[in-house]
């Protein structure tokens, strides 16, 4: 074939350089050259989208209280003002329980602007009992409420170790750091307050103190990556520090449980069970005791399943402790209360709302639900208060009364003003004795 015949072969691709006489910048194969068709241009109609059988679920928000659409702070403060003046508890419940925490906090300034009074002080003076505690908790930010609960648990009569364990083991790094920042500002006397770490150091001891201080740093690894080889090493280290030796190396448990990420620790617990055929919770119950055991178990349970841990806390608090009941309901209502309800039903085969309503100690929660208080019938003698003891039987279970609750009960039930002054003086004396003991421990620690 001669070189002159090559330019006529258009299907040859690619052409040889220097042979094709017409050097085109862009080569377009013949089959891709658009050919206009006679008549109107055709219209292409896309088929309708297939219906989605499962609508998307918002997995981020699992709370029961959301932002109320169209909430007006000016109208809300008017409703609250009328409810406070008429002592309409149901109106207060209906409004506050239907607003999110952010919307409730927005009511403080408009109320003071409109009426020249502080909303919290007005509610505090008009309400009483556990219902007042519940409303006061709902008008604080989450970090401020945690800081106030930590201060109450540390500086009250006796130390509420369960409260310290619950808050520090279930909060994120950012929540713990913000709580520690606000802790110094929460001072009822208006004076300078010590840091949260110093307060924990002065009020706890031994390995339990080390666990709380480690958690209070808010320095847990929050990455989502899991190194299986490192998980196996951590599982072996935990077994060697506990089950495999005489005695227990608590510092190793402290380092692993307080520093590793949650995803990594879940892998560690699975490897621990697979390699040694024992659950990590069972090992902790065998090797530890007291508050340290409770703290380590709370950390493990929160990492395994946080809603299940709070379901267990609610089950215990419904029968024993109103303070814990209020704290869990308020702090988890906008986080994972839907999951907590499911775990409660799954574990105890009961409805959480029903248990709260029928419980003899559910007065604040029943008030939120609008359950009226039963009035004493006319002519019927008032029942005498039950005797104070370490264990007394309520009509729905056994209530454990601590020493501080005994003193508080004495203050409420004794109507003699002289007796009330004696009890108040006793409480102040015990409080000053506790502060003196804490200062002595701090001075001894600084000398050594």
C-alpha positions as CSV (number, residue, x, y, z in Angstrom):
1,X,0.0,0.0,0.0
2,X,1.4,3.4,-1.0
3,X,1.8,6.3,1.4
4,X,-0.6,8.4,-0.7
5,X,-3.5,6.0,0.1
6,X,-3.2,6.2,3.9
7,X,-5.0,9.6,4.4
8,X,-8.2,8.0,3.0
9,X,-8.3,5.3,5.7
10,X,-10.1,7.3,8.4
11,X,-10.6,4.3,10.6
12,X,-6.9,3.8,11.2
13,X,-6.1,5.0,14.8
14,X,-3.8,6.4,15.8
15,X,-2.2,7.9,12.7
16,X,1.5,7.7,12.3
17,X,3.3,10.9,13.1
18,X,4.5,12.8,10.0
19,X,2.5,10.6,7.6
20,X,-1.1,12.0,7.9
21,X,-1.0,15.3,5.9
22,X,-3.9,16.9,8.0
23,X,-2.6,17.2,11.6
24,X,-5.7,17.7,13.8
25,X,-5.3,19.1,17.3
26,X,-8.0,16.7,18.7
27,X,-8.8,13.4,17.1
28,X,-12.5,12.5,17.2
29,X,-13.6,9.0,16.1
30,X,-16.4,9.0,13.5
31,X,-18.8,7.1,15.7
32,X,-18.8,10.0,18.3
33,X,-19.5,12.8,15.8
34,X,-23.1,14.1,16.6
35,X,-25.4,13.9,13.7
36,X,-28.5,16.2,13.9
37,X,-31.7,14.4,13.5
38,X,-34.7,16.0,11.7
39,X,-37.7,17.1,13.7
40,X,-38.0,18.3,17.3
41,X,-35.5,17.3,19.9
42,X,-36.5,14.4,22.0
43,X,-37.2,14.9,25.7
44,X,-35.9,12.5,28.3
45,X,-38.0,11.9,31.4
46,X,-36.3,10.3,34.4
47,X,-38.1,7.6,36.2
48,X,-39.5,8.5,39.7
49,X,-37.2,7.6,42.6
50,X,-37.9,4.3,44.3
51,X,-39.7,4.8,47.7
52,X,-37.4,4.3,50.7
53,X,-38.9,1.4,52.8
54,X,-37.0,2.4,55.9
55,X,-37.0,6.2,56.7
56,X,-33.7,7.5,58.0
57,X,-33.3,7.4,61.7
58,X,-31.5,10.2,63.6
59,X,-29.0,8.2,65.6
60,X,-27.3,11.2,67.0
61,X,-30.2,12.3,69.3
62,X,-31.7,9.7,71.6
63,X,-33.2,12.0,74.2
64,X,-36.8,12.5,75.2
65,X,-36.8,16.3,75.4
66,X,-36.2,18.3,72.2
67,X,-36.3,22.0,71.3
68,X,-39.9,23.1,71.4
69,X,-40.8,24.5,67.9
70,X,-41.8,28.2,68.0
71,X,-41.0,28.7,71.7
72,X,-41.3,32.4,72.7
73,X,-39.3,33.4,75.8
74,X,-41.5,36.4,76.4
75,X,-44.7,34.4,76.5
76,X,-43.0,31.6,78.5
77,X,-41.9,34.0,81.3
78,X,-45.5,35.4,81.5
79,X,-46.8,31.9,82.0
80,X,-44.2,31.2,84.6
81,X,-44.9,34.5,86.5
82,X,-48.6,33.7,86.7
83,X,-47.9,30.1,87.8
84,X,-45.5,31.3,90.5
85,X,-48.0,33.9,91.8
86,X,-50.9,31.4,91.8
87,X,-48.7,28.5,93.0
88,X,-49.8,26.4,90.0
89,X,-47.2,23.6,90.0
90,X,-48.8,21.9,87.1
91,X,-48.3,25.0,84.8
92,X,-44.6,25.1,85.9
93,X,-44.3,21.4,85.0
94,X,-46.0,21.7,81.6
95,X,-43.8,24.5,80.5
96,X,-40.4,23.5,81.8
97,X,-40.8,19.8,80.9
98,X,-41.6,20.8,77.3
99,X,-38.5,23.0,76.7
100,X,-35.0,21.9,76.1
101,X,-32.2,22.9,78.5
102,X,-31.0,25.6,76.0
103,X,-34.6,27.1,75.8
104,X,-35.0,27.0,79.6
105,X,-31.8,28.9,80.2
106,X,-33.0,31.6,77.7
107,X,-35.8,32.4,80.2
108,X,-33.6,33.8,82.9
109,X,-32.8,37.2,81.4
110,X,-36.2,38.0,79.9
111,X,-37.8,37.2,83.3
112,X,-35.5,39.6,85.1
113,X,-36.0,42.2,82.4
114,X,-39.7,42.0,82.5
115,X,-40.3,41.8,86.3
116,X,-37.0,42.9,87.9
117,X,-36.7,39.6,89.8
118,X,-34.6,36.5,89.5
119,X,-36.5,33.5,88.2
120,X,-34.4,31.0,90.2
121,X,-34.9,32.9,93.4
122,X,-38.7,33.2,92.9
123,X,-39.0,29.5,92.2
124,X,-36.7,28.6,95.1
125,X,-38.9,30.6,97.5
126,X,-42.2,29.3,96.3
127,X,-41.4,25.6,95.8
128,X,-40.3,23.1,98.4
129,X,-39.1,19.5,98.8
130,X,-37.8,17.3,96.0
131,X,-39.9,19.1,93.4
132,X,-37.9,22.3,94.1
133,X,-34.6,20.3,93.7
134,X,-35.9,19.0,90.4
135,X,-36.8,22.4,89.1
136,X,-33.5,23.9,90.2
137,X,-31.7,21.2,88.4
138,X,-33.6,21.8,85.2
139,X,-32.6,25.5,85.2
140,X,-28.8,24.8,85.2
141,X,-26.6,24.0,82.2
142,X,-25.4,20.3,82.1
143,X,-21.9,21.2,83.2
144,X,-23.1,23.6,85.9
145,X,-25.4,20.9,87.2
146,X,-22.6,18.3,87.3
147,X,-20.3,20.8,89.1
148,X,-23.0,21.5,91.7
149,X,-23.6,17.8,92.2
150,X,-19.9,17.1,92.6
151,X,-19.6,19.9,95.2
152,X,-22.6,18.5,97.1
153,X,-21.2,15.0,97.0
154,X,-17.8,16.2,98.4
155,X,-18.7,19.0,100.8
156,X,-21.9,17.6,102.3
157,X,-22.1,15.5,105.5
158,X,-20.3,12.5,104.4
159,X,-19.1,11.8,100.9
160,X,-21.5,10.6,98.2
161,X,-19.1,8.2,96.5
162,X,-21.8,6.9,94.1
163,X,-22.4,10.4,92.7
164,X,-18.6,10.9,92.1
165,X,-18.3,7.6,90.4
166,X,-21.3,8.1,88.2
167,X,-20.4,11.5,86.9
168,X,-16.7,11.0,86.3
169,X,-17.1,7.6,84.7
170,X,-19.9,8.6,82.2
171,X,-18.8,12.1,81.0
172,X,-16.6,12.9,78.0
173,X,-13.3,14.7,78.2
174,X,-14.8,18.1,77.3
175,X,-17.6,17.7,79.8
176,X,-15.2,16.9,82.6
177,X,-12.9,19.8,81.8
178,X,-15.9,22.3,81.7
179,X,-17.2,20.8,84.9
180,X,-13.8,21.3,86.6
181,X,-13.7,24.9,85.4
182,X,-17.1,25.6,86.8
183,X,-16.5,23.8,90.0
184,X,-14.4,26.7,91.4
185,X,-17.2,29.1,90.7
186,X,-19.9,27.1,92.5
187,X,-19.5,28.5,96.0
188,X,-22.6,29.2,98.1
189,X,-20.7,31.4,100.6
190,X,-19.3,33.6,97.9
191,X,-15.7,33.0,98.8
192,X,-12.8,31.4,96.9
193,X,-13.4,27.8,96.1
194,X,-10.8,25.0,95.8
195,X,-10.3,23.1,92.6
196,X,-12.2,19.9,92.0
197,X,-9.0,17.8,92.1
198,X,-8.0,19.3,95.4
199,X,-11.5,18.6,96.8
200,X,-11.3,15.0,95.7
201,X,-7.8,14.6,97.1
202,X,-8.9,16.0,100.5
203,X,-12.1,13.9,100.8
204,X,-11.1,10.5,99.5
205,X,-8.1,8.2,100.1
206,X,-6.0,5.3,98.8
207,X,-6.6,3.7,95.4
208,X,-10.1,5.1,95.1
209,X,-8.7,8.6,95.2
210,X,-6.2,7.7,92.5
211,X,-9.1,6.4,90.3
212,X,-11.1,9.6,90.7
213,X,-8.2,11.9,90.1
214,X,-7.3,9.9,86.9
215,X,-10.9,10.2,85.6
216,X,-11.0,13.9,86.6
217,X,-8.2,14.8,84.3
218,X,-10.5,14.3,81.2
219,X,-7.6,12.9,79.2
220,X,-9.0,9.6,77.9
221,X,-8.0,8.7,74.3
222,X,-11.1,9.5,72.1
223,X,-9.9,8.0,68.9
224,X,-12.0,5.4,67.1
225,X,-9.2,3.2,65.8
226,X,-8.7,-0.2,67.4
227,X,-5.3,-2.0,67.5
228,X,-6.1,-5.7,68.1
229,X,-2.5,-6.6,69.0
230,X,-2.4,-3.8,71.6
231,X,-5.9,-5.0,72.9
232,X,-4.5,-8.5,73.4
233,X,-1.5,-7.1,75.3
234,X,-3.7,-5.0,77.5
235,X,-6.0,-8.0,78.2
236,X,-2.9,-10.0,79.2
237,X,-1.6,-7.2,81.4
238,X,-4.9,-6.9,83.2
239,X,-5.0,-10.6,83.8
240,X,-1.4,-10.6,85.1
241,X,-2.2,-7.7,87.4
242,X,-5.2,-9.4,88.9
243,X,-6.2,-13.0,88.5
244,X,-2.7,-14.3,87.8
245,X,-0.9,-13.1,90.9
246,X,-1.3,-13.0,94.7
247,X,-2.8,-9.5,95.4
248,X,-3.8,-7.0,92.8
249,X,-1.9,-4.3,91.0
250,X,-4.6,-1.6,91.0
251,X,-2.4,0.9,89.2
252,X,-2.4,-1.2,86.0
253,X,-6.2,-1.4,86.0
254,X,-6.2,2.4,86.6
255,X,-3.9,3.1,83.7
256,X,-5.7,1.0,81.2
257,X,-9.3,1.7,82.2
258,X,-8.8,5.5,82.5
259,X,-6.6,6.1,79.5
260,X,-7.6,3.9,76.6
261,X,-10.4,4.8,74.2
262,X,-13.8,3.2,74.6
263,X,-13.7,1.3,71.4
264,X,-10.3,-0.1,72.3
265,X,-11.5,-1.1,75.8
266,X,-14.4,-2.9,74.3
267,X,-12.0,-4.9,72.2
268,X,-9.9,-5.5,75.4
269,X,-12.8,-6.9,77.3
270,X,-13.7,-9.3,74.4
271,X,-10.1,-10.5,74.2
272,X,-10.0,-10.9,78.0
273,X,-13.1,-13.1,77.9
274,X,-11.9,-15.1,74.9
275,X,-8.4,-15.8,76.3
276,X,-9.2,-16.4,79.9
277,X,-12.8,-17.4,79.8
278,X,-13.8,-15.0,82.5
279,X,-15.6,-11.6,82.3
280,X,-13.6,-8.5,83.3
281,X,-16.4,-7.5,85.7
282,X,-16.2,-10.9,87.5
283,X,-12.4,-10.4,87.9
284,X,-12.9,-7.0,89.4
285,X,-15.4,-8.3,91.9
286,X,-12.9,-11.0,92.9
287,X,-9.8,-8.8,93.2
288,X,-11.2,-5.5,94.6
289,X,-13.5,-4.3,97.3
290,X,-15.2,-1.2,98.6
291,X,-15.4,2.0,96.7
292,X,-12.6,1.1,94.4
293,X,-14.6,-2.0,93.2
294,X,-17.7,0.2,92.7
295,X,-15.7,2.7,90.7
296,X,-13.9,0.2,88.5
297,X,-17.2,-1.6,87.8
298,X,-18.9,1.7,86.9
299,X,-16.2,2.5,84.4
300,X,-16.4,-0.9,82.8
301,X,-20.2,-0.8,82.6
302,X,-20.2,2.7,81.1
303,X,-17.8,1.6,78.4
304,X,-19.7,-1.6,77.6
305,X,-23.2,-0.1,77.5
306,X,-23.8,3.4,79.0
307,X,-27.7,3.2,78.7
308,X,-27.7,-0.1,80.5
309,X,-25.5,1.3,83.3
310,X,-28.0,4.2,83.8
311,X,-30.9,1.9,83.7
312,X,-29.4,0.0,86.6
313,X,-28.8,3.3,88.5
314,X,-32.4,4.3,88.0
315,X,-33.7,0.9,89.2
316,X,-31.7,1.3,92.4
317,X,-32.5,5.0,92.9
318,X,-36.3,4.5,92.5
319,X,-36.4,2.4,95.6
320,X,-33.7,4.2,97.6
321,X,-32.4,7.6,96.6
322,X,-34.4,10.6,95.2
323,X,-31.2,12.6,94.6
324,X,-29.8,10.0,92.2
325,X,-33.2,9.7,90.5
326,X,-33.4,13.5,89.8
327,X,-29.8,13.6,88.7
328,X,-30.1,10.8,86.1
329,X,-33.4,11.9,84.8
330,X,-32.3,15.5,84.3
331,X,-28.8,14.8,82.9
332,X,-29.8,12.1,80.5
333,X,-33.1,13.4,79.3
334,X,-31.5,15.1,76.2
335,X,-28.7,12.5,75.7
336,X,-29.9,8.9,75.6
337,X,-33.1,8.5,77.7
338,X,-34.8,6.6,74.9
339,X,-32.0,4.0,75.0
340,X,-32.2,3.9,78.8
341,X,-35.9,3.2,78.7
342,X,-35.3,0.3,76.3
343,X,-32.5,-1.2,78.4
344,X,-34.7,-0.8,81.6
345,X,-37.5,-2.7,79.9
346,X,-35.1,-5.3,78.6
347,X,-33.4,-6.0,81.9
348,X,-36.2,-5.6,84.4
349,X,-39.3,-6.3,82.2
350,X,-41.0,-3.2,83.5
351,X,-41.8,0.2,82.2
352,X,-39.5,2.9,83.6
353,X,-42.3,5.5,83.6
354,X,-44.7,3.1,85.4
355,X,-42.1,2.3,88.0
356,X,-41.4,6.0,88.7
357,X,-45.2,6.7,89.1
358,X,-45.9,3.8,91.5
359,X,-42.8,4.2,93.6
360,X,-43.2,5.6,97.0
361,X,-40.1,7.7,96.6
362,X,-41.1,9.2,93.2
363,X,-42.7,12.4,94.4
364,X,-40.6,14.8,92.3
365,X,-41.0,12.7,89.1
366,X,-44.7,12.2,89.7
367,X,-45.0,16.0,90.1
368,X,-43.4,16.4,86.7
369,X,-45.9,14.0,85.3
370,X,-48.8,15.9,86.7
371,X,-49.8,13.4,89.4
372,X,-51.8,15.2,92.1
373,X,-50.8,14.8,95.7
374,X,-53.4,12.9,97.8
375,X,-55.0,15.0,100.5
376,X,-55.7,13.8,104.0
377,X,-59.3,13.1,104.7
378,X,-61.1,15.5,107.0
379,X,-61.4,14.3,110.6
380,X,-58.7,11.6,110.1
381,X,-55.8,11.9,112.5
382,X,-52.4,12.6,111.0
383,X,-50.1,9.6,111.0
384,X,-47.1,9.9,113.2
385,X,-43.7,10.0,111.4
386,X,-41.9,6.7,111.1
387,X,-39.0,6.1,113.5
388,X,-35.6,6.9,112.2
389,X,-33.3,3.9,111.6
390,X,-30.7,2.6,109.3
391,X,-33.2,0.5,107.5
392,X,-36.9,1.1,107.3
393,X,-39.6,-0.5,105.1
394,X,-41.4,1.7,102.6
395,X,-44.6,0.4,101.0
396,X,-42.7,-0.4,97.8
397,X,-39.3,-1.5,99.0
398,X,-36.5,-1.0,101.5
399,X,-35.0,2.4,101.9
400,X,-31.5,2.9,103.1
401,X,-31.1,6.0,105.1
402,X,-27.7,7.6,105.5
403,X,-26.6,9.7,108.4
404,X,-27.1,12.9,106.5
405,X,-30.6,11.9,105.5
406,X,-31.4,11.0,109.2
407,X,-30.4,14.5,110.2
408,X,-32.4,16.1,107.4
409,X,-35.4,13.9,108.4
410,X,-35.0,15.0,112.0
411,X,-35.1,18.6,110.9
412,X,-38.2,18.1,108.9
413,X,-40.2,16.0,111.3
414,X,-39.5,17.8,114.5
415,X,-41.8,20.8,114.8
416,X,-40.2,22.1,118.0
417,X,-38.1,25.3,117.1
418,X,-35.7,24.6,119.9
419,X,-35.0,21.1,118.6
420,X,-34.5,22.4,115.1
421,X,-31.9,24.9,116.4
422,X,-30.1,22.0,118.2
423,X,-30.1,19.9,115.0
424,X,-28.9,22.9,112.9
425,X,-26.1,23.6,115.4
426,X,-25.1,19.9,115.3
427,X,-24.9,20.0,111.5
428,X,-22.7,23.1,111.5
429,X,-20.5,21.5,114.1
430,X,-20.0,18.4,112.0
431,X,-19.4,20.5,108.9
432,X,-16.7,22.5,110.6
433,X,-15.1,19.3,112.0
434,X,-15.0,17.8,108.5
435,X,-13.3,20.9,107.1
436,X,-10.8,20.9,109.9
437,X,-10.0,17.3,109.2
438,X,-9.5,18.0,105.5
439,X,-7.2,20.9,106.2
440,X,-5.2,18.7,108.6
441,X,-4.8,16.0,105.9
442,X,-3.7,18.6,103.4
443,X,-1.1,20.1,105.8
444,X,0.3,16.6,106.6
445,X,0.5,15.8,102.9
446,X,2.4,19.0,102.2
447,X,4.9,18.4,105.0
448,X,5.7,14.9,103.7
